[in-house]
């Protein structure tokens, strides 16, 4: 890696604040007051609370005189997510190699280790995480473990301070060799300290209690590794060592790639374990249902939201700033005081079916006239579909007539309730409706049960004042918090969530009075403000990462939204064969982008297609095989099950709307792919040069895959002549304008592969290219067999064998045949030989290999499932450098005529009635060698 070549380097971006005005709530958002203060001043700002903390209804009630530990931990976690998503920790185009070292860690350092007069108090935030877990789980961590953790965290704090100082020194003089050495040493020490504390936080029997600490430590470690992968060569580390920091599957410690999977899977599995435990408890007693809501909401914000950011830390997959949107919802629950059975069924909230993201535009709550104790009768919610603006309305409960009831359409809703459990939920007492001027014109509900207590807002996010210009040598300053300590919707700039749905409980009917239905419970769904629910807007100078659930539409068949384990920040879109997804996007600059999918699939036979339209006109279209990403049998994808694939390009026009549709073809009908994100990667060069670079890289990989080593003098055993041809196709498409020299080198290597393939083939003219193929030393055929060159699935000439002929005169069948004898002198003793070939399609094809009167006989059918069309060039030949458009493929692969003796992957055993069986080794043709840029057809 050349540290002065900035193609893979990136720094903190001074980007614009791409804020948007949500359609709900309909309240004005005055600018927040910003103050220049450090963490200690910020923490001590609120006189009653000492710190600005999270106040989320049903998650951590605000009590004027005392804050819960859970609330403190939630505040820090929410702030970290807001800071990282706001900064994105990278820049585009690349700046210098110096700026950016320790920048994100420095920003988080001031939160995780606040300044204090007493150094013993510096671990207070980490203690809050542990005590929050104790509160939530009603268990205690042994004092000895807490003491060990505090000591180890002080070591981590010290090592990170040394790293910060070394980074600051290096920033002042990046050519100073002494500073480089100090920075390398400081990195190694910090790396070791974080690994040690992560081991401590995963201590057996305390995994769940220490999970919040584990996630924060893992987050720091991944950011530290990101630094060394980006900048390590510039510090003086050997390139090979930097590569091992990124990925290491051999001896030694794991690399960043392996740790991303380990940390993600560990954190997610513990979350799911705790959720399932509380799900079982919720089925036994009502109060545990309340605890379930609290636990799952807290774990989502303190664990899963941070985990969802980790894929973007990979500096090779995400070399530029990345826009992250969390589409998941959390739920808060308010239940009536009179009916324990009014608890909201989980099927209405956490376990309701997944759906595309919509914007809650307005809701109307209906109340009965003149009946004080039964005020809430029904609710009507209006949603706006992403991008196309269509609206849908849903009603629940009883909607009274104007004579019987009143309709209330608030611009903002606050909920009053009294405390039931320490950090859980309260009973519904009243709903307060505010107008756009923040006046409270109406309070719906009885105050019979009301007691002075908490009011509920949405979580505040505390973000750095200069998040896009973090200086490692200067302490990070954080934004002020509202004086009232509650993030009402009028404070949009610091809200971390917006109301996304209002879900009423089942209505009740009072049997000993007027027969009026009333609603005794509500659930409120909240979505992170990182998600723009009104548009898919690709920002300037960033990777635009759009969750698939922000699509505008799904196909009527084979397409659905499914839940995940939580490690993706939201749901995913599942496409079966012939499924479709449509999305509208806009761009804030004129630029070329690569379109990339983040997805998971176990299928190896899917073909994907993409179309890009602007103003109704088709601008881009292509189809390509979808790479298999996982062999897992699990129903929940793990980190390593997800993969990436480039599927197209786009050149955007400023603020123009593009409709992008993605669809799947072919494969077994039960096969599917789950799309997590659709990403738009900025292209730094011209589109033509970028495509030329991509073509060169694909050709290099294809040629490299032919040989056993870098010397490129020995072919791999499973490489066929057909695989060499497919690599040659890619090389021939390499741009002469941009990569003429590299193309010449690759052509020579392909020619070498062709010679090696021909040399080890004991059959003469096995590729049928020579005009001598049917002469003295070649193949013997009957007169109906011919060699042609008119099928795009073959690079050059291929053998065409028509079906057998039937004579009506003597009722005889004359088969079509071709054979060749191999001289005995060519066969080596005690050697097994492969007999193989690529078959485009066949019906009742028989292969016979005979020696000394003993033979191997195979019959097979190969479907015509790889038909596609190629554009023609000016000379009437195939233009293989243009996209190929695949036709619909039949959902099956080749089969043996005798199914009782069939292997998988198109391998066929010798027929059982022959004299000798298993006289050969039948190996698959190695379709993975040529799957990229060619079809994935399987043949025998």
N, C-alpha and C positions, 0 to 999 in steps of 0.2 A: 504494500500500500504506500503510495507516495503522498506524504502529508501535505505537500504543496499543490497537489492536484485535488481540487475541491469538489470533484464531481459527487463525492459521497459525504461531503462535510456540510454542516449547517449550524446556524447559530440562533440566538434569540431574535425573534422577528419583531420589529417595531411596526406592527400591523394595525390597521384600523379596527375600531370596535364595531363589529358587525351586529349591532343591536337591532331589534325589531320590536314593533308594538303589537303585542298579542291582542286578539279580538276579545278576550275575556281575562281578567276583569276589565270593565270599562271605566277605569279610574286613571286620572292623570298621574304622571310619575315625576315629581319634582326632583331636581338633582340632589344627590346625597352630599352632605358636607364632608369634605376631606380634610384631614388634619395630618400634619407631619409628626408622627409618633411611632415609637417602637412597640414591641409586643407588650412590654410591661405596662406602658402607659395605656395601650389599647385595652389590655386586660383589666386595668383598674378604672377604666372610664365610667362604667355603669355603677353608680353609688350603691345600689341595692344588691347587685349581682356579682360584682368584681370583674366579670367578663361578659362579653356578648355571647350568648349561648343559643342553641337551637330551641325553638318553640314550635313544635309540630303537633297539631292536634292528634291526640291518641298515641303519641309516641313519647313525648317528654313534656308533661304539663309545666307551665311556668308558674312558679310560686314566688311571690314577691320577696320573701325573706330567705329563701334557700333554693339553691340549684341542685338538681340531682347529678350524680356522677355520670349517669347515662347522658344527660343533656350536655355536659361538658365534652364528653367524648364525641358525641354527635356533631357538635359545633366544629371541633377540630377536623374531623373526617370530612364534613361537608365543605369546609374551607379549603382543604387540600384538593379535593376533587375540582372545586371551582377554580383554584389557582392553576392546577395542571392543565385543565381543559382550556383555560383562558390563555395561558402562556403557550401551550402546545410544545414547549421546550425545544423548538427548532426553528430555523429560518430558511427562507428561499427568496432570492438566490443565495448561494453560500457566501459567507463573509470570510473573515480571516480564520486561521486555525486556533487563535488564542481565545477570543471572546466565546463565552458559553461554557467554559469549564467550571463545574461546580455551581453553575448559575441556578438551576432548578433546586438542587439540594440546598443551596444557600437560602433560597426563599422558604423552603420547608423547615430548615434548621431553626429559624427564629420562632417558629410555631411550636415545634416539638421540644425544644429546649429553651424556654423563656428565660429572660434575664431576671435575676432576683438578688436581693441583698444577701440572702443566705444561700450559699452554693448547694446546700443539701436539698433545697427546694427546686433545683433545676430539673429534676425528674418527675415533677408534679403531673405533667401531661401524660406520661407513660403510666403513672400510678392511677390517673383517672381512667385510662383504658381498662386497666385490670379491675378497678373497683366497679366500673360500669358492667363488666362481665359478671362480677359477683352479684350486683343488683339484679341483673336480668335472669340469672340462672339460680339465684338463691343458694349459692355455694361459696366457699371461701378458699382462697389460695393460701397455702402454708406460708407462715412468716419467713421461714428459711428461704423459700423460693423467691419471695419478694425481695429479700435482702440480696440474694445472688443476682437477680435481675437488675436491681438498682446499681450494684457495683459494675456489672457488665455494661450497663447503659452509660455510666460515667466514662468508661473506657471508650465506648463508641463515640461519645460526645467529644472527648479529647482528641481521638484520632481524626474525626471529621474537622475539628478546628485546625489541626495541623495540615490537613489536606486543603482546607480553605486558604490558609496562610500561604502554603506552597503554590496554590493556583494563582493567588494574588501576586506573589513575587514573579512567577513565570509570565503573568500577563504584562507586567511592567518591562520585562526583558526576555522575550521568548528565545533569544539566541544564546542565552547564558547557560552553559553546560552544567554549572553547579546547581542552578535552579531546576534544570531538567531532572537531575539526579535526586534532588530533594522531593520533587513532585512524584517521581516514580516510587520512592520509598514511602511517602505519605499515602499514596494510593494503596500500596501493598498492605500497609498497616490498617487502613480503614477497611479494606476488603476482608482481611482476617477478622477484625473486630466484629463486623456485621455478620459474617458467617457464624462466628461463635454465639452471638446473641440470638440468631435465628434458630440455632440448635437448641438453645435454652428455652425459647418460646414454643418449641414443639415437644416439650417434655411429656413423656407418657403419663396418662391419667389427668393431665391439665391442658390438653390441646384446645378444648373449646374455651376454657377460661382465659387462655393466653392468646386467643386467635386475633383479637384486635391489635395487640402488640406485634404479633407475628406479621400481620399484613403491612403495618407501617414500616417495620424493619425490612421486610422483603421489598417494599416499594423503594426505600433508600438504596438497597443493594442493587436493584435493577438499574436505577438511575446512575449509580456509581459505575457499573459495568458499561452502561451506555457511554459514559464519558471516555473510558479507556478504549472502547471500540472506535469511537469517532476520532479521538485525538492521540491515542497511545503512541503511534509511530512518531508523531511530532515531539513527544516527550523523550524519545530515545529507546522505547521498547522495540525489540525485533519484530518485524512483520509477522513471523510465524507465531510468536507469543500472543500478539494481538488477535490473530485468528483463533487461537485456543481460548482466549477470553470470550470470544463470540460464540464459538461452538467447539466442544470437545467431547467426543464419545469414546475416547481411549482412556488410558490411565490418567490419574490426576483428578482435580476438581472439575465439576461440570462447567460448561460454558453458559453464556447468557441464554442461548436458545433452549438448552436443556432445563435451565432454572426457570425460565418463563413457564414451561410446561409444569414443572414440579410445584412451583409456588401457586400457580393457578389451580391446579387439580387438588392440591392439599387444602387450600382455602375454600374452594367450592364444595368439596366433599364434606368438610366439617359443617359448613352452612346447611347443606341439605340434610345431614344427619340430625342437627338440632331442630330443623324445621319439621322433619318427619316425627321426631320424638314428641314435639308439641302438638303436631297434628293428631297423633294418637291420644294425647291427653285431652285435646279439645273435644274429642268424641265422647269423653266420659263425663265432663262437667262443664257448665256454662262459663265459669270464671276462667277456665283454661282457654276458651275461645278468645277471650280478651287478651290473654297473655300471648296467644299465637299471633294475633295481629301485631302486637307490640314487638315481639321478637323478630318476626319476619321483616317488618319495616326497618327496624334498627339494623339488622344484619345486612339488608340491602344497601343502606346508606354507608355503613361503616366498613363493609367488606366487599360486597359484590360490585359496587360502583367503582371502587379503586381497582379491583381485579379487571374490570372491563377496559381500563385505560392501558393495561400492560402490553397488549399486542402492539400498540403504537410506539412503544419504547424501542422496538427493534430498528436500529438505524439503517439497516440495509433495505428492509421492506418499507420503512417510512423515513426516507432521507430528508424530508422537508416538514415544515409545520403541518399539523394535521388537525382538521376540524372534527371534534368528537361530539356526538349527540347521544344522550342516554334516553331511550324511549320507554324504559320500564316504568311501571306505575307502582306506587306504594299506596296503602289504604289506611285510613283512619276511621274509627267506628264510634258512633255515639248511640247509646241504647236508652230506651225509655225507662223511667223509674218504676213503672207499675207492672211490667211483664218481663220476667226473665227469659221467656220464650221468644222475646223480640230480637234476640241476637241474630245478626246478619249471617245467613248461610254462606259458607266459603265459596259455594258455586256461583255466588253473585259477585265475588271480588277476586281473591287470589286464584281461584280455580275456574274462573269463567273462561270461555273459549277465547283464543287469541284473535285479534282483529288488526286491520291497518290503522295507522295513527289518524285520528281525526281531531279537529279543533272544537272544543266546547265553546260554542258561540254565545249561548244564553240558556238559562233555565228559569222556569216559573214554578213556584210552589203555591198550591191552592190551600186556603183555609176555610173552615166553615164559619158562617156568620152566627153570632150570638151563642156560640158554644165554647166557653172559655177552656174547658178541660179537654176538648178533642179538636185541637186547632188544625192539625195537618191532615189533609184529605188525599192529596195526590200531587204529582209532579210531572212536568213536561220539560224535556231537554231537547235542545236543538244543536246539531253538530254540523260542521262544515268539512267536506272531504278535502284532502290534501290536493292542492294545485288546481283542480278543475272547478272549485267553488260550489259544487252541488251541495244541497242541504238535506238533512234527514231529521225527522222528529220522532221522539219516543215518549210514550206516556205510561205512567204507572199509578196504581192506586185508584182513587175515585176523583174524577174531574167534575166538580159541581157546576151547576148553572149559575149565571150571574146573580140570580135572585137568591141562591142558597149559599154562595161562597164568594171569596175574594181571591183574585189572582195577583201574586206578588212576583215581579221580575226584578231581582236585585242587580246592582252593579258590583256589589261586594257582599260577602256573607261572613259573619263571625258567629261562633258557637259558644254559648255559655253552658257550663256543666259543673257538677261538683265531683270531687275526687273520690274514686272508689279504691283503687290500688295504687301503690307507691309511684309507679311510673307508667301506669297503663291507661285506662279509659274511664270516662265518667258517664253519668246518666244525662240524657238530653233534658234540658230545662227550657231553653228558648233559642230561637234563631233571630239574630239581629241583622236587619237589612239596611245597607247604606246606599245613598245616592252618589252621583259622580262628584259631588262637592264634599263627600265624606260626612254628610249629615245622616243621622240615624232617624229616619222618619217612622220606623215601625219596628216593634218587637213582637214577633209571633211566638206564642207559647205562654204557658202558665208560670208564674213565679212561686207557686206553692212550694216546690221542692228546692228552689234556688237558694244557694248559700254563697257567701262571698268566696270567690276562688278564681281559678285561672280562666283566662280567655285564650282562644286558640288562634294563632296565625299560621303562616307557613314558614319553613326554615329560612333563616338569614344566611347568606353566604358572605364571608369576609374575604375579600380578595386583595392582593397587593396593589398599592397605588401605582407602581411602575412595573407591572407584570411583564411587559414586553421590552423592558430595558433594565433587566436585573444586572447589577454590578456586584461581582463576587467580593469586591473590597469594601463594599458599603452595606450596612445592615438594611434589610428589607423593611419598608414601611407598609402598613396595612390600612385599609379603608376604615373610616369611622362607622359606628353602628348607630341605629336610631335610638333616640333618647328613651322612647317608650318601651324599648326592648322587645317589640313584637313586629314581625315583618308583615304588615298588612299589604294588600295588593297595591296600595298607592306608592309603595317603596319598591318599584319593579327592579331598580338597578341592583338591589342587594338580595332580592328573593332567589332562593334556590329551587323553588317549586311553584307551579301554577296549578290551579284546580283543573282537572281534566274530565271529571265526571262526578255526578251526584247520583247515588244509588239508593233508592228507598227500600226499606224492608217491606215484607208482606203486610198489607193492611189488616187491622183488627176491626171487629164490629161489636159494639157495646150491646149486650143482650137485655140489660135492665133499664134501658132508657131509649132515647131516640135512635132509630136504626141507622146510625151514621158510621161510615168507615173512617178510620183514622190510622195514621202512620206513627209508629212509636220508635222507629230507629232509622238512622241514615248512615250510609258509608260514603266517605269522600275519597275519590281517587286523585292522586297528585302526580304530576309528571315534571321531571327535571327541566329547569329553564335552559339547560344546554340544548334542548330539543326545540327547534323552530317548527311550530305546528302550523304555520301559515304558508311556508314556502320551502323549496329545496334550492338553496342559494349556495353556489360555490364561491368562496371568498377569494380575494386576490392573494397570490403568492402562498397558497396553502394547498395541501391535499384535501380535496372535498370528500368526506366519508359520509355517505348517506345510508342510513339503515334501510334495509329492504322493506321493512314494514311502513316506510314513508312512501310507498308506491301509491300511484293514483288509482290503479285498478289491478285486479287479478283475473286470469282467464276463468271461464265458467266451469271448466273441468280440469282436474289435475293440478290445482293450485290452492294453497291454503296457508294460513298463519298458524304456527305451532309454538308452544312454549319451549324454553330451554332451561338448562340448569342454572342460569343466572349469570354466567361468566361472559356474556356478550353485551350486557347493558340493555337488553330488550329481547323481544321475540324474533323469530326468523321466518322467512317465506319458504315453504316447501313446494317444489315443482316436481311432479311426476313426469313421465314421458308425455310430451305434448302439452305441458303446462306453460303458462304465460304470465309475465309480469310487465306492467307498464308504469313508467315514472316520468314526471315532468321536472326539468331542472332549468335553472338560469345561472348565468355566470357574470361575475363582476369585472371581467376583463376579457380582451381578445387574446386567446392563447390556445396552443395545442395541448391536448390532454390524452393520456392513455386511460382507457376504461378498464378497470380491474374488478374482479369479484373476490370477495372473501366468503368461502363456502365450505361445506362438508358433504361428502358423498362416499358411499361404499360401492357405487356402480362403476363399472369399467366399460360400459357400452352406450353412454349417453352422448349425444351431439347437441351442442348449444348454438343458438343463433342470436344475433343482435341486429336491430335496426335503429337508426338515428334519423329522425325527421325534424325539419324546421319549417314552420309555416305550411305544414302538410306535405312538403316535398322531401323525398328520400335523399339523404346526404351520405349515408354509409350503411352498408349491409355486409355481413359475413357470417359464415358458419364454421364451426371447428369442433373437434372432439373435446369432451370435458374430461380432464384428468381425474382419476380416482385419488382421493385424499386419505382414505382410511380403510383399514381391514377390520375395524372394531365391530363387535357384535352388540355393543351397548346401545340402549335407546337414548342415552344422553351423551352428546358429543363432549369430549375432553379437548383441552387446548391443542394437542397434537393432531387431532382429527380434522382440524380446519386447514385449508390450503388457499393458495392464491392463484389466479389465472388471468392473464391479460386477454381481453375479449374484443378489443376494438380501439378506435381512435376517434377523436372529435376535435375540430377547430371551432372554438366558441366565438360568438359575437356578443359584445357587451349588452347585457340584460335581455338578450333574445331568449325565448323559451324553446327548449328542445324536448321532444318526446322520445324517450329511449325505451324500447321494448326488448325484452329478453325472453327466449322461448327454448324449450327442449324438444328433441326429436329422438326417435328410435329407442332401443333398449327394451328390456323387460318392463311390462307395465307396472310391476311392483317396485321398480327401482326409482330412486328420487335423489334430488340434491336439495340441501337446505342452504339458502343464501342469507348470509348475515349482513354484509355490507356491499354496496356498489360504490366504488372509489374512483375518483378522477385525479390522476397523478399529473402534475404539471410537467411539461416537456421543456427542458431548458434550451435545447437547440431548435432548429426548424423541424417540422414534422417529417420532411423527407429525410433529413439526416438521422433523426431518431429512429425512423423505420429501417433505415439502412443499418444502424447499429444493432437493432433488434434482430434483423435478418442475419447479420454476421454472427451474433451470439448463438442463435439457434443452429446455424450451420456448424459452428465450432463444437457445440455439445453433441450434435448428431455424429460428426466425424470422430470425436473422442470416444463416443460410446461403441464404436466399431472395434477398437483395439484394446488389448489387455494392459497396456502401459503407455507412458509418455513417449517412449521410443517409437511407437507406432510401427512396429515391425512384425507383430503377431496379432491375428484376428481372434476375437472371442469365439468360443465354440458355438454359441447359439446365433451368431451373425450369419444371415443368409445373403445370397446374391441380391435378393429383393431389398433387404435392408440397406445394402451398399447403394443401390439405385436411389432409394429415398433420400439418403444423405447427399448423394450427387445432385439431386433435384434442388435441395436447399442451397448447396454451394453455388450452383449455376444461377440462383436468384440473388446472390450477394451483389450489392451495388458496385459496378465498375467505377462510378463517379467518386464514391467515398472510400471504398476499400478494395482497390484494384490489387494491391500487393498481397493483402491477406487472402483474397480470393484465389490468386495463383498458387499460394502455398497450400490452401485447402484442396484445390483441384489435384495437385500432385499427391496429396495424402489419399484422396479418394481413388486415384488411379492405382496407387500402391495397394489399397484395400481390394480393388477389383482383381489385380494380379494375384494377390494372396488367395482370394476366394476361388479363382479359376485353378490355381496351382494345386489346391488341396481337394478339388473335385475330380474324382476318378472318371466321371463321365465327360466325354468330349462334347463341346458345344452345348453345355448345359443352359446357356442363356439365349440360345438360338439367334445370336446376332450375326454369326458368320454365314455367308452364302454356302459354305461347305457343310452346313449342319446335317444335311440328309444324304451326303455322299459316302464314299468308301469307309471312312473312319468315324462316321457320325451315326445318326438315328435311322432306323429302318421303319417305314410306315406303309400304310396302304394309301391309295391315291386321294382319299378324301381329306387327309390331314394337311394343314397348311400353316404357315407362319405369317402373322399379321403385325401391324403397328398402328392400329386405329382405336385402341382402348386407353382412356386416360389413367386407369389405375396402374398401368405398366409404363415404365419409363421409355422403353423402346419396343423391341419385337417380342412377341409372345406366341405360344403354340395354341392353335385352335383345332379342337377335335369335335367334329359334329357327332350326332348320335348314331347308333348302329343302324344299318340298312336292313330292310326286310324284303325278301324276294317273294313275289306272289306266284312265281312259277313253280318253285320247289318248297315253299313255306320254310325257308331257312333264314336265319338272322346272321348277318355279317357284321361283326363288331368293328368299330374303329380302333386302331391300335398304333402304338409306337413303342419301339424297344431298342435297346443297345446292349451289346456284350462288352464286358470288361475283361481284359486279359488277366489270367490268373497271376501272372508275374507282378502285377501292380498291387496285389493284396499282400499285406504284411501278416505274418503269423501271429496268432494270439491277439488279434486286434479286432475291436468291434467298430462297425461303421454305421453312420447315420444315413438313412435314405429319406430325403425330405425335399419339399418344393413348395412354392407358393401357388395356390390354386385360386383363381378369381371366382369361379363358381362351377359347380358340376352336379350331375345327377347320375347315380349308380356308377360312379367312377371306381375302377378296380386297379389296385397297385399290386404287382407280383414281383417278388425278388426271389430268384431261384439259384441254388448252387448244389451240385452233386445230387440232383434229384429231390432235394428238400427245398421247401420254399416258405416264404412269408406272404400271406395273401390278405389284403385289406380292401374292403369296400366302403365308400364314403359318399356323403352328400354335402356339398358346400353351397349354401344359399347365395343368391345374387343380391347381397345386402349391402354392397358398398358402391352403389351407383351414384355418381355425381357428375356434374358438368364442369368443364373448364372453358374459359374464353379462348378464342382462336387468335393467333397472331396474324400479321399481314401476309405470311407465307403459307397460311392454311394449316399450320401445326398448332399444337396445344400450347397455350401460354400458362406455364406452370407457376409463374410468379404472381399471378392474380389469385384472389380468393376463390376457392372451390365451393360450389353450392351443392350440398348433399340432398339427395332425395330421401323420402321417408323409408326407413329400413324396417324390414320385418323383425319382430321381436324374438329372434332366435339366432343361434350360431350353428356352425356346421355339426353334423351328426354322422355317426357310423350307421351303415345299413343294418347291421346286427346290433341293436341297442343293448343286448345282453353283454356285449364285450366292449362297451365303450368306456374309454377313460374320459376325464374332464379335459377342458381346454383343447378340444378337437383332436385328441390322441386316440387312436384306434388299435385295439389288440389284434393280433393275428387270429384268423378264423379258427374256431376250435376243432374243426374236423380235419385240419392239416396234420402232416406227419410230425413236424417240429414247431413248437411255439416259443415265443420269447427269444427268438434268435437275434434280436436287435434291440437297440435302445431308441425309443421314439421320444424326442425332445421337442417342446414347443418351439415355434419359429422365432420367439423373442419379439413379440409385437411391440414391447416397450421401447425397443431400439428405434423404431421408426414411427412411433405413435404421434410425435409432435409434427404437425404440418402434413400428416398423411392419415389415412384411415386406420382404424383399429381393428380391422377384419381379422378373424382367426381362421387359420387354415391348417390342414394336416400335411 
